[in-house]
Amino acid sequence: MSAVLFIALSLAASGACAAVSWRHPAHVAAATGGDPTALARSLRALPVEARLAELARRSPPESWERRLAHELLSAAGPRAKVAAANDLLVEVEQRLDVGAAWPRAASRLSALVALLLATLAFLAQAGPSAIVLVLGAGAAGALASAAAGRAGRAAAARKREAIDALVDAVLAPLDGAARAPSASPRRPRRASP
């Protein structure tokens, strides 16, 4: 009976760690209201003066993109537009970073819980098959958490590039020139006047 308890506890801990880890990619996906890359591509096909209004029209209500459009439309001048865009870029960066450490911590926790339960199973003389199953469940949870971390980092990088493209599409008319790609691969580029 004690062997079943150790296995069940290991499975529960590993499952919980994996579930918490996979929330990070979900948070990254929800940071914006849709596909900023496609939106930026379609906005670039429009005349410069129509881009902000079209962004406001096409963006889902309460989305980051809609807020960007409204903030830029209500800004008084080019410097105010850049400041508003920078404030919103900081906000979306914080959204992308929420939970970024969860997968790594959950991976470690899953492995440590499995080691603890395997040690307890050994001391309780639960048998080698119980110890192997406890360690296997812990390893599976750790691998699932690590995969969630990789997926979250990749999704965040893609989302940052998409946000950069969208900001370029709506702010490029301020200086009349095309902008260079983001200098930092991790953070969205701040708009320049």
C-alpha positions in Angstrom: 0.0 0.0 0.0 2.8 2.4 0.8 4.3 1.9 -2.7 1.0 3.0 -4.3 1.0 6.1 -2.1 4.6 7.1 -3.1 3.8 6.6 -6.8 0.5 8.6 -6.5 2.2 11.4 -4.7 5.0 11.5 -7.4 2.5 11.5 -10.2 0.4 14.3 -8.5 3.5 16.5 -7.9 4.8 15.9 -11.4 1.4 16.7 -13.0 1.0 19.8 -10.9 4.5 21.0 -11.9 3.8 20.4 -15.6 0.4 22.1 -15.4 1.9 25.2 -13.7 4.7 25.3 -16.3 2.4 25.2 -19.3 0.7 28.4 -18.0 3.7 30.4 -19.1 3.2 29.8 -22.9 -0.5 30.5 -22.4 0.3 33.9 -20.7 2.6 34.7 -23.6 -0.1 34.0 -26.2 -2.6 36.1 -24.3 -0.2 39.1 -24.0 -1.7 40.6 -27.2 -5.1 40.3 -28.7 -4.3 38.5 -31.9 -1.5 38.1 -34.4 0.5 41.3 -34.4 2.6 40.2 -37.4 -0.4 39.8 -39.7 -1.8 43.0 -38.4 1.5 44.9 -39.1 1.7 43.4 -42.6 -1.8 44.5 -43.4 -1.3 48.0 -41.9 1.8 48.5 -44.0 -0.3 48.1 -47.1 -2.4 51.1 -46.0 -1.6 54.8 -46.4 0.4 56.1 -43.4 -2.4 58.4 -42.2 -5.0 55.6 -42.1 -2.9 53.1 -40.1 -3.7 54.1 -36.6 -7.4 54.3 -37.2 -7.3 50.9 -38.9 -5.4 49.4 -36.0 -8.0 50.6 -33.6 -10.8 49.2 -35.9 -9.1 45.8 -36.4 -7.9 45.2 -32.9 -10.0 43.2 -30.5 -11.6 45.2 -27.7 -9.5 45.6 -24.5 -6.5 44.3 -26.4 -3.0 45.7 -26.1 -3.1 46.6 -29.8 -6.4 48.6 -29.3 -4.8 50.4 -26.4 -1.7 51.2 -28.5 -3.9 52.7 -31.2 -6.0 54.8 -28.8 -2.9 56.0 -27.0 -1.2 57.0 -30.2 -4.3 58.6 -31.6 -4.8 60.7 -28.5 -1.1 61.7 -28.2 -0.5 65.4 -29.0 2.7 65.2 -31.0 5.5 62.9 -32.2 7.3 62.9 -28.8 4.1 62.1 -27.0 3.4 59.3 -29.4 6.8 57.8 -28.8 6.4 58.1 -25.0 3.0 56.4 -25.1 4.4 53.6 -27.3 7.3 53.1 -24.9 5.0 52.9 -21.9 2.9 50.3 -23.6 6.0 48.4 -24.7 7.1 48.2 -21.1 3.7 46.9 -20.1 3.6 44.2 -22.7 7.2 43.2 -21.8 6.0 42.7 -18.2 3.2 40.5 -19.5 5.6 38.4 -21.5 7.8 37.9 -18.5 5.1 36.9 -16.1 5.7 33.3 -15.2 8.9 33.0 -17.2 10.6 31.4 -14.1 7.7 29.0 -13.4 8.9 26.2 -15.8 12.4 26.2 -14.5 11.3 26.2 -10.8 8.7 23.5 -11.6 11.2 21.3 -13.3 13.5 21.5 -10.3 10.6 20.9 -7.9 9.4 17.9 -9.8 12.8 16.3 -9.7 13.4 17.1 -6.0 10.0 15.8 -5.0 10.7 12.6 -6.9 14.1 12.2 -5.2 12.5 12.8 -1.8 9.7 10.3 -2.5 12.1 7.7 -3.9 14.3 8.1 -0.8 11.2 7.6 1.4 10.1 4.7 -0.6 13.5 3.1 -0.2 13.4 3.6 3.5 9.9 2.2 3.7 11.1 -0.8 1.7 8.5 -0.2 -1.0 10.5 -2.2 -3.5 12.6 -1.3 -6.6 9.6 -1.1 -9.0 8.0 1.6 -6.8 11.2 3.6 -6.6 11.7 3.4 -10.4 8.1 4.5 -11.0 8.4 7.4 -8.6 11.7 8.5 -10.3 10.1 8.1 -13.7 7.1 10.2 -12.8 9.4 12.9 -11.5 11.6 12.8 -14.6 8.5 13.1 -16.8 7.3 16.1 -14.9 10.7 17.7 -15.0 10.9 17.1 -18.8 7.4 18.4 -19.4 8.3 21.6 -17.4 11.5 22.1 -19.3 9.6 21.7 -22.6 7.1 24.3 -21.4 9.9 26.7 -20.6 11.4 26.3 -24.1 8.0 26.7 -25.7 7.4 29.9 -23.6 10.7 31.4 -24.4 10.3 30.7 -28.1 6.7 32.1 -28.1 7.9 35.2 -26.2 10.7 35.8 -28.8 8.2 35.5 -31.7 5.7 37.8 -29.9 8.4 40.4 -29.3 9.4 40.4 -33.0 5.7 40.7 -33.9 5.2 43.6 -31.5 8.3 45.3 -32.9 6.8 45.0 -36.4 3.5 46.4 -35.4 5.1 49.4 -33.6 7.2 50.0 -36.6 4.2 49.9 -38.9 2.4 52.6 -36.9 5.3 54.7 -35.8 7.5 54.6 -38.9 5.7 57.7 -40.3 7.0 59.8 -37.4 10.5 59.8 -38.8 9.7 58.9 -42.4 12.4 56.3 -42.6 12.4 52.5 -42.2 13.8 51.4 -38.8 16.6 48.9 -38.2 15.7 45.6 -36.6 15.5 45.5 -32.9 18.9 45.9 -31.2 18.0 43.5 -28.4 16.7 40.1 -29.2 15.0 39.8 -25.8 13.2 43.1 -25.3 10.9 45.0 -27.6 12.7 48.0 -29.0 11.7 51.3 -27.6 10.4 53.7 -30.2 12.6 56.6 -31.1 11.5 60.1 -32.1 
